[in-house]
Amino acid sequence: MECAHIEERLSGYVERSLPHQEMVEVAEHLQECPGCLNLMEEIRSILVTCQAFPSLEVDTALIDRILIRTSGKPRTRTLRERIRTYFLQPILTPRFAAGAGLVLLFVALAIDLMAPRIGGIAAVLSPGEMLRQMDRGVQKIYSEGLKLNDTKNDWQARFTFYKNDVFRRLGFMIEQLDVPVETQKKPAGPKQPEKGPKQKSSVSLFPA
């Protein structure tokens, strides 16, 4: 087998990624060819050196800026990165540590002040007391609902009364407008002679 054909498969042979038949052929050639064997040893040493070289983690903010300027879209973050960015990093800060210390101190003081009342709180939070409180709340809600229903019925009755009164008055006004006005006529009787100017007497009055 030619050395050029073997050299193309040396990296796969070192990584054990070749098919079984090709692995056998390469192994047989390496036993017969010192040049290919030396080349395989160099490739193996280079791979070992690369694997031992520490991997550098690039800042995700830098990657996001590069992607936004080149493609216009930010990088899709994994769930682990989101948890670390939004939860772990804010927690591991001096400000959060100081705030957490103050909160714990406040809780401790509150527990110390409320210690005498724990018995009363436990009695209030007992199942029987909680059921009684729930029953009282339901009864109060039911009574308020009855009051609202009575108020609604009262307003509905008033509205119906005013509506009927308005319609009655409108009907009465419409009936008054539809009735024609009858003119008063004088009763017909014998015609009276027309009064004309008085006629003077033809007898002349002379003085006696």
LOFIBA-689852 format. One record per residue: x negated, y, z of N, C-alpha, C in turn; residue number from 1. Coordinates in Angstrom, 1 decimal. Example, Ala and Ser with C-alpha at 12.3 -4.5 7.8 and 13.67 -1.06 7.14 Angstrom:
<rs>
-13.2_-5.7_7.8_-12.3_-4.5_7.8_-13.2_-3.3_7.8_1
-12.8_-2.2_7.1_-13.7_-1.1_7.1_-12.9_0.0_7.9_2
</rs>
This chain:
<rs>
-0.8_-1.2_0.0_0.0_0.0_0.0_-0.9_1.2_0.0_1
-0.5_2.3_-0.7_-1.3_3.5_-0.9_-1.3_4.3_0.4_2
-2.4_5.0_0.7_-2.5_5.8_1.9_-1.6_6.9_1.9_3
-1.3_7.5_0.7_-0.4_8.7_0.7_1.0_8.3_1.2_4
1.4_7.1_0.8_2.7_6.5_1.2_2.7_6.3_2.8_5
1.6_5.9_3.3_1.5_5.6_4.7_1.5_7.0_5.5_6
0.7_7.9_5.0_0.6_9.2_5.7_2.0_9.9_5.8_7
2.9_9.7_4.9_4.2_10.3_5.0_5.0_9.7_6.1_8
4.6_8.5_6.6_5.4_7.8_7.6_4.7_7.7_8.9_9
3.6_8.3_9.0_2.8_8.2_10.3_3.5_8.9_11.5_10
4.1_10.1_11.2_4.9_10.7_12.3_6.0_9.9_12.8_11
6.8_9.3_11.8_7.9_8.4_12.2_7.4_7.2_12.9_12
6.2_6.7_12.5_5.6_5.5_13.2_5.3_5.8_14.6_13
4.7_7.0_14.8_4.3_7.4_16.2_5.6_7.6_17.1_14
6.6_8.1_16.5_7.9_8.4_17.2_8.8_7.1_17.3_15
8.4_6.0_16.6_9.2_4.8_16.6_10.6_5.0_16.0_16
10.6_5.8_14.9_11.9_6.1_14.3_12.1_5.5_12.9_17
11.1_4.7_12.5_11.1_4.0_11.2_11.9_2.7_11.3_18
12.4_2.2_10.2_13.0_0.9_10.2_12.0_-0.2_10.5_19
12.5_-1.3_10.9_11.6_-2.4_11.4_10.6_-2.8_10.3_20
11.1_-3.0_9.0_10.2_-3.4_7.9_9.1_-2.4_7.7_21
9.4_-1.1_7.7_8.4_-0.1_7.4_7.4_0.0_8.6_22
7.9_-0.2_9.8_7.0_-0.2_11.0_6.0_-1.4_10.8_23
6.4_-2.5_10.3_5.5_-3.6_10.2_4.4_-3.3_9.1_24
4.9_-2.7_8.0_4.0_-2.4_6.8_3.0_-1.4_7.3_25
3.4_-0.3_8.0_2.5_0.7_8.5_1.4_0.1_9.4_26
1.9_-0.8_10.3_1.0_-1.4_11.3_-0.1_-2.3_10.6_27
0.3_-3.0_9.6_-0.6_-3.8_8.8_-1.6_-3.0_8.1_28
-1.1_-1.8_7.5_-2.1_-0.9_6.8_-3.1_-0.3_7.7_29
-2.6_0.1_8.9_-3.5_0.7_9.9_-4.6_-0.2_10.3_30
-4.3_-1.5_10.4_-5.3_-2.5_10.7_-6.4_-2.6_9.6_31
-6.1_-2.3_8.4_-7.0_-2.4_7.3_-7.7_-1.1_6.9_32
-7.1_0.1_7.3_-7.5_1.4_6.8_-8.0_2.2_8.0_33
-9.3_2.4_8.2_-9.7_3.3_9.4_-9.3_4.7_9.2_34
-9.3_5.3_8.0_-8.9_6.7_7.7_-7.5_7.0_8.2_35
-6.5_6.1_7.8_-5.2_6.3_8.3_-5.0_6.1_9.8_36
-5.9_5.2_10.3_-5.8_5.0_11.8_-6.3_6.3_12.5_37
-7.4_6.9_12.0_-7.8_8.1_12.7_-6.8_9.2_12.6_38
-6.2_9.3_11.4_-5.1_10.3_11.2_-3.9_10.1_12.1_39
-3.6_8.8_12.3_-2.5_8.5_13.2_-2.8_8.9_14.7_40
-4.1_8.7_15.1_-4.5_9.1_16.4_-4.5_10.6_16.6_41
-4.9_11.3_15.6_-4.8_12.8_15.6_-3.3_13.3_15.8_42
-2.5_12.7_15.0_-1.0_13.0_15.1_-0.5_12.7_16.5_43
-0.9_11.6_17.0_-0.4_11.2_18.4_-0.9_12.2_19.4_44
-2.2_12.6_19.3_-2.8_13.6_20.3_-2.1_14.9_20.2_45
-1.8_15.3_18.9_-1.1_16.6_18.7_0.3_16.6_19.3_46
1.0_15.5_19.2_2.3_15.4_19.8_2.3_15.4_21.3_47
1.3_14.7_21.8_1.2_14.7_23.3_0.9_16.1_23.8_48
0.0_16.8_23.1_-0.3_18.2_23.5_0.9_19.1_23.4_49
1.7_19.0_22.4_2.9_19.8_22.2_3.9_19.5_23.3_50
4.0_18.2_23.7_5.0_17.8_24.7_4.5_18.3_26.1_51
3.2_18.4_26.3_2.7_18.9_27.6_2.7_20.5_27.6_52
2.9_21.1_26.5_2.9_22.6_26.5_4.2_23.1_27.2_53
4.1_24.0_28.1_5.4_24.5_28.8_6.3_25.2_27.8_54
7.6_24.9_27.9_8.5_25.6_27.0_8.9_26.9_27.7_55
9.0_28.0_26.9_9.3_29.3_27.3_10.8_29.5_27.1_56
11.5_30.0_28.1_12.9_30.3_28.0_13.1_31.8_27.6_57
13.7_32.0_26.5_13.9_33.4_26.0_15.1_34.0_26.8_58
15.1_35.3_27.1_16.2_35.9_27.8_17.4_35.9_26.9_59
18.5_35.5_27.5_19.8_35.4_26.8_20.3_36.8_26.3_60
20.0_37.8_27.1_20.3_39.2_26.7_19.6_39.6_25.4_61
18.3_39.2_25.3_17.6_39.5_24.1_18.2_38.7_22.9_62
18.6_37.5_23.1_19.2_36.7_22.0_20.5_37.3_21.6_63
21.3_37.8_22.6_22.6_38.5_22.3_22.4_39.7_21.5_64
21.4_40.5_21.8_21.1_41.8_21.1_20.7_41.5_19.7_65
19.8_40.4_19.5_19.4_40.1_18.2_20.5_39.6_17.3_66
21.4_38.8_17.9_22.5_38.3_17.1_23.5_39.4_16.8_67
23.8_40.3_17.7_24.7_41.4_17.4_24.2_42.3_16.3_68
22.8_42.6_16.3_22.3_43.4_15.3_22.1_42.7_13.9_69
22.0_41.4_13.9_21.8_40.7_12.7_23.2_40.2_12.1_70
24.0_39.5_12.9_25.2_39.0_12.4_26.5_39.7_12.9_71
26.3_40.6_13.9_27.5_41.3_14.4_28.3_40.5_15.4_72
27.9_39.3_15.8_28.7_38.5_16.7_27.8_38.0_17.8_73
28.2_38.1_19.1_27.4_37.6_20.2_27.3_36.1_20.2_74
26.4_35.6_21.0_26.1_34.2_21.1_27.2_33.5_21.9_75
27.6_32.3_21.6_28.6_31.6_22.3_27.9_31.0_23.6_76
28.3_31.4_24.7_27.7_30.9_26.0_28.4_29.6_26.4_77
27.6_28.7_27.0_28.1_27.5_27.6_28.7_27.7_28.9_78
29.4_26.7_29.5_30.0_26.9_30.8_29.0_27.1_31.9_79
27.9_26.4_31.7_26.8_26.5_32.7_26.2_27.9_32.8_80
26.0_28.5_31.6_25.5_29.9_31.5_26.5_30.9_32.1_81
27.8_30.7_31.8_28.8_31.6_32.3_28.9_31.5_33.9_82
28.8_30.3_34.4_28.8_30.2_35.9_27.6_30.8_36.5_83
26.4_30.6_35.9_25.2_31.2_36.4_25.2_32.8_36.3_84
25.8_33.3_35.2_25.8_34.7_35.0_26.8_35.4_35.9_85
28.0_34.9_36.0_29.1_35.6_36.7_29.2_35.2_38.1_86
28.6_34.1_38.6_28.8_33.7_40.0_27.5_33.5_40.7_87
26.5_32.8_40.2_25.3_32.5_40.9_24.4_33.8_41.0_88
24.2_34.5_39.9_23.3_35.7_40.0_23.9_36.8_40.9_89
25.2_37.1_40.9_25.7_38.1_41.8_25.6_37.6_43.3_90
25.7_36.3_43.5_25.6_35.8_44.9_24.2_35.9_45.4_91
23.2_35.6_44.6_21.8_35.6_45.0_21.2_37.0_44.9_92
21.9_38.0_45.4_21.4_39.4_45.5_21.4_39.9_46.9_93
20.5_40.8_47.3_20.5_41.3_48.7_21.8_42.0_49.1_94
22.4_42.7_48.1_23.7_43.4_48.4_24.8_42.4_48.8_95
24.8_41.3_48.1_25.8_40.3_48.4_25.5_39.6_49.7_96
24.3_39.4_50.0_23.9_38.8_51.3_24.3_39.7_52.5_97
24.0_41.0_52.3_24.4_41.9_53.4_25.9_41.9_53.5_98
26.7_42.0_52.4_28.1_41.9_52.5_28.7_40.7_53.1_99
28.1_39.5_52.8_28.5_38.3_53.4_28.2_38.2_54.9_100
27.1_38.8_55.3_26.8_38.9_56.7_27.8_39.7_57.5_101
28.2_40.9_56.9_29.2_41.7_57.5_30.5_41.1_57.6_102
30.9_40.4_56.6_32.2_39.7_56.6_32.2_38.6_57.6_103
31.1_37.8_57.8_31.1_36.8_58.8_31.1_37.4_60.2_104
30.5_38.5_60.4_30.5_39.2_61.7_31.9_39.7_62.0_105
32.6_40.2_61.0_34.0_40.7_61.2_34.9_39.5_61.5_106
34.7_38.4_60.8_35.6_37.2_61.1_35.3_36.7_62.5_107
34.1_36.7_62.9_33.8_36.2_64.3_34.4_37.1_65.3_108
34.4_38.5_65.1_35.0_39.4_66.1_36.5_39.2_66.1_109
37.1_39.0_64.9_38.5_38.8_64.8_39.0_37.6_65.5_110
38.2_36.5_65.4_38.5_35.2_66.1_38.4_35.4_67.6_111
37.4_36.1_68.0_37.2_36.4_69.5_38.3_37.2_70.0_112
38.8_38.2_69.3_39.9_39.0_69.8_41.3_38.3_69.8_113
41.4_37.4_68.8_42.7_36.7_68.6_42.7_35.4_69.3_114
41.7_35.0_70.1_41.6_33.7_70.8_42.8_33.6_71.7_115
43.1_34.6_72.6_44.3_34.4_73.5_45.6_34.2_72.8_116
45.7_34.6_71.6_47.0_34.5_70.9_47.1_33.3_70.0_117
46.1_32.4_70.1_46.1_31.3_69.2_47.2_30.4_69.5_118
47.5_30.3_70.9_48.7_29.4_71.3_50.0_29.9_70.7_119
50.2_31.2_70.8_51.4_31.8_70.2_51.5_31.6_68.7_120
50.3_31.8_68.0_50.3_31.6_66.6_50.6_30.2_66.2_121
50.0_29.2_67.0_50.3_27.8_66.8_51.8_27.5_66.9_122
52.4_28.1_68.0_53.8_27.9_68.1_54.7_28.5_67.0_123
54.2_29.6_66.5_55.0_30.2_65.4_54.8_29.4_64.1_124
53.6_28.8_63.9_53.3_28.0_62.7_53.7_26.6_62.9_125
54.4_26.2_63.9_54.9_24.8_64.1_56.0_24.5_63.0_126
56.2_23.3_62.6_57.2_23.0_61.6_58.6_23.4_62.0_127
59.0_23.1_63.3_60.3_23.5_63.7_60.6_25.0_63.6_128
59.6_25.8_64.1_59.8_27.2_64.1_59.8_27.7_62.6_129
59.0_27.1_61.8_59.0_27.6_60.4_60.4_27.2_59.7_130
60.9_26.1_60.1_62.3_25.7_59.5_63.3_26.7_60.0_131
63.3_27.1_61.3_64.2_28.0_61.8_64.1_29.4_61.1_132
62.9_29.8_60.9_62.6_31.1_60.2_63.2_31.0_58.8_133
62.9_29.9_58.1_63.4_29.7_56.7_64.9_29.7_56.7_134
65.6_29.1_57.7_67.1_29.1_57.8_67.6_30.5_58.0_135
67.0_31.2_58.9_67.4_32.6_59.1_67.3_33.5_57.9_136
66.1_33.3_57.2_65.9_34.0_55.9_67.0_33.7_54.9_137
67.3_32.4_54.8_68.3_32.0_53.8_69.7_32.6_54.2_138
70.0_32.5_55.4_71.3_33.1_55.9_71.4_34.6_55.6_139
70.3_35.3_55.9_70.2_36.8_55.6_70.4_37.1_54.1_140
69.7_36.3_53.3_69.8_36.5_51.9_71.3_36.2_51.4_141
71.9_35.2_52.0_73.3_34.9_51.6_74.2_36.0_52.0_142
74.1_36.5_53.3_74.9_37.6_53.7_74.7_38.9_52.8_143
73.5_39.1_52.5_73.3_40.3_51.6_73.9_40.1_50.2_144
73.9_38.8_49.8_74.5_38.5_48.5_76.0_38.7_48.6_145
76.6_38.3_49.7_78.1_38.6_49.9_78.4_40.1_49.9_146
77.6_40.8_50.6_77.8_42.3_50.6_77.7_42.9_49.2_147
76.7_42.4_48.5_76.5_43.0_47.1_77.7_42.6_46.2_148
78.3_41.3_46.5_79.4_40.9_45.7_80.6_41.7_46.0_149
80.8_42.0_47.3_82.0_42.9_47.7_81.8_44.3_47.1_150
80.6_44.8_47.2_80.4_46.1_46.6_80.7_46.1_45.1_151
80.3_45.1_44.4_80.5_45.0_43.0_82.0_44.9_42.7_152
82.8_44.1_43.5_84.2_44.0_43.3_84.9_45.3_43.5_153
84.4_46.1_44.6_85.0_47.4_44.9_84.8_48.4_43.7_154
83.6_48.4_43.2_83.3_49.3_42.1_84.1_48.9_40.8_155
84.2_47.6_40.6_85.0_47.1_39.5_86.4_47.5_39.6_156
87.0_47.4_40.8_88.4_47.8_41.0_88.6_49.3_40.7_157
87.7_50.1_41.3_87.8_51.5_41.0_87.7_51.9_39.6_158
86.7_51.2_38.9_86.6_51.5_37.5_87.8_51.1_36.7_159
88.4_50.0_37.0_89.7_49.6_36.4_90.8_50.5_36.6_160
90.9_51.0_37.9_91.9_52.0_38.2_91.8_53.3_37.4_161
90.5_53.8_37.4_90.3_55.1_36.6_90.5_54.9_35.1_162
90.1_53.7_34.6_90.3_53.4_33.2_91.8_53.4_32.8_163
92.6_52.7_33.7_94.0_52.6_33.4_94.7_54.0_33.5_164
94.2_54.8_34.5_94.8_56.1_34.6_94.5_57.0_33.4_165
93.3_56.9_32.9_92.9_57.7_31.8_93.7_57.3_30.5_166
93.8_56.0_30.3_94.6_55.5_29.2_96.1_55.9_29.3_167
96.6_55.8_30.5_98.0_56.2_30.7_98.2_57.7_30.3_168
97.3_58.5_30.8_97.4_60.0_30.5_97.3_60.3_29.0_169
96.3_59.6_28.4_96.1_59.8_27.0_97.4_59.3_26.2_170
98.0_58.2_26.6_99.2_57.8_25.9_100.4_58.8_26.1_171
100.5_59.3_27.3_101.5_60.3_27.5_101.3_61.6_26.7_172
100.0_62.0_26.6_99.7_63.2_25.7_100.0_62.9_24.3_173
99.7_61.7_23.8_100.0_61.3_22.4_101.5_61.3_22.1_174
102.3_60.8_23.1_103.7_60.8_22.9_104.3_62.2_22.8_175
103.7_63.1_23.6_104.2_64.5_23.6_103.9_65.2_22.3_176
102.8_64.8_21.7_102.4_65.4_20.4_103.2_64.9_19.3_177
103.7_63.6_19.3_104.5_63.0_18.3_106.0_63.5_18.2_178
106.5_64.0_19.3_108.0_64.4_19.4_108.1_65.7_18.6_179
109.0_65.8_17.6_109.2_67.1_16.9_110.0_68.1_17.7_180
109.8_69.4_17.5_110.4_70.4_18.3_111.7_70.8_17.6_181
112.9_70.6_18.2_114.2_70.9_17.7_114.6_72.4_17.9_182
115.0_73.0_16.8_115.4_74.4_16.9_116.8_74.5_17.3_183
117.1_75.4_18.2_118.5_75.6_18.7_119.3_76.4_17.6_184
120.4_75.8_17.2_121.3_76.4_16.1_122.6_76.8_16.8_185
123.0_78.0_16.4_124.3_78.5_16.9_125.4_77.8_16.3_186
126.5_77.6_17.0_127.7_76.9_16.5_128.4_77.7_15.4_187
128.8_77.0_14.3_129.4_77.7_13.2_130.9_78.1_13.6_188
131.3_79.4_13.3_132.7_79.9_13.7_133.2_80.7_12.5_189
134.4_81.3_12.7_134.9_82.2_11.7_134.1_83.4_11.5_190
133.9_83.7_10.3_133.0_84.9_10.0_133.7_86.2_10.4_191
133.0_86.9_11.1_133.5_88.2_11.5_133.3_89.3_10.4_192
134.2_90.1_10.2_134.0_91.1_9.2_132.9_92.0_9.5_193
132.2_92.3_8.5_131.1_93.2_8.7_131.6_94.6_9.0_194
130.9_95.1_10.0_131.2_96.5_10.4_130.5_97.4_9.5_195
131.3_98.3_8.9_130.7_99.3_8.0_130.9_100.7_8.6_196
130.5_101.7_8.0_130.7_103.0_8.5_132.2_103.4_8.6_197
132.6_104.0_9.7_133.9_104.4_9.9_134.4_105.4_8.8_198
135.7_105.2_8.3_136.2_106.1_7.3_137.0_107.2_8.0_199
136.7_108.3_7.5_137.4_109.5_8.1_138.8_109.6_7.6_200
139.7_110.1_8.5_141.1_110.2_8.2_141.3_111.2_7.1_201
142.3_110.8_6.2_142.6_111.8_5.1_143.4_113.0_5.6_202
144.1_112.9_6.8_144.9_114.0_7.3_144.0_115.0_7.9_203
144.0_116.1_7.4_143.2_117.2_8.0_143.9_117.8_9.2_204
143.2_117.9_10.2_143.8_118.4_11.4_143.6_119.9_11.4_205
144.7_120.5_11.5_144.7_121.9_11.6_145.1_122.4_12.9_206
144.7_123.5_13.3_145.1_124.0_14.6_146.5_124.4_14.7_207
147.2_124.1_15.8_148.6_124.4_15.9_148.9_125.9_15.8_208
</rs>
